[in-house]
Amino acid sequence: MKIAYHADDAIDAKLISDILNAGGVYAQVRGTHMQSAVGEAAAMGNVTVWVNDEDLMQAQSIIEDWDNAAYAIEDAELFAEDELDNTIDGTEQSQTGSTVLGASFFLIIVLLVISAFFKI
């Protein structure tokens, strides 16, 4: 067997492995135990996806196609509408946050003036 892919983490390796298996290439993830030993940090390239020697070229082609994948035009238009909605919502939330922050600041100033006036 040969290494077809060096993953960033176990999740990345599992994703590529599943894509290869769906494409008819037997793939196996190795090195996930190394990530556990290191913790949340990446395992320095030790998490890999292995394939049979004769499937290496096909696996690399599938991985390259996955890396270069693009959304269909219909999907891109659908996602563009979602991004527009999120931008509008984000702007409204930002304005609301500014209003609340300004009101809180004003309230603190008023309380400080009142406490100074009454020497509380």
Helices and strands as residue ranges (DSSP letters): E 2-6, H 10-22, E 27-30, H 32-38, E 48-51, G 53-55, H 56-67, H 73-118
